[in-house]
């Protein structure tokens, strides 16, 4: 249901004209019909997978979201990739043919691997622009800001915590020591918050026998990320966000999450890795081999539905 929550929140936007939802599982028609009754400007349009070309043509932002239920969250990233890779390859291939010039926001888990996979397919199609493919780290960024705000009794809407590393809880590293407006944070609090962040999905799963994933928070995070990209496309200056992108920041690590500036043509500036704490340095060093391994797995020689050979490394 994450796409529905995302669409309902995006329908409050004053800069969007339409929101197209592609129902790959044939289970969203009623929810889309219901959301369409929200009396705001953007129109929600419903498409089945057979009408993918109509849905993706002439749009400015495409969000590649999960097609599985919440159980994908309860597995490690390697298993997540096995569960999602066929779907991601198929959709990336179609997007590369239908509308390769759109900004592509990748939410399909594990984003640490699916961004390299999508990039590889676009590269094979000779339409790859690394500045137009951004992997979302919005959910974990939102989570850590909420957790830190609760710990220090702050308003989370005024708290900003950059995140770097990979794009899943096991590899993403929040830079708590340069969070604003925090003036100081101890190593004990830093480690506590990182551990809480990495336990979020497990704790959520333990709360209910009917686990469907963090639909509401995922939808809110996705809507925030898409709205940020939309603001950039309108020409608003100095639009920044954390995203998992093609990068040369870390040697031998071709993809990395950090703060970027987005403009009308995609990423304008990659701000790289700022000065970080010893705790964050250790976490980044431990994350790099995992990021590299997942990227390599995503780009391993496999055949997609159109026999694309996606073994050439970008």
ABEGO torsion letter per residue (X at the ends): XAAAAAAAAAAABAABABBBBBBAAGAAAAAAAAAAABBBABBBBBBBAAAAAAAABGBABBBBBBABBAAAAABBAAAAAAAAAAAAAAAAAAAAAABAABBBBBABOBAAAAAAAAAAAAAAAGABBAAABBBBAAAAAAAAAAAAAAAAGBBAAABBBBBBEBABAAABBBBAAABOABABBBAAAAAAAAAAAAAAAAAAAAABABBAEBAAAAAAAAAAAAAAAAAAAAGBBGBBBBBBBBBAABBGBABBBBBBBBBAAEBABBAEBBBBBAAAAAAAAAAAAAAAAAAAAAABBBBBAAGBBBABBX
